[in-house]
């Protein structure tokens, strides 16, 4: 199973996809607010969203898994 992770710590403000949704590399999947401002989290892979590991409002650390893709 493939993973989508974040490179910057921050607060997750919006998950933009749902489980079972097809995504492509480069698609925005969530929004994050960090010290640098608002950041769009994009998919690193093509596939189907299998599980979302975070919720809106969660604080996410750099390197943390946001979702799993099959």
ABEGO torsion letter per residue (X at the ends): XBBBBBABBEBBABBABBBGBBBBBGBBABBBBBAAEBBBBBBABBEBBABBABBBGBBBBBGBBABBBX
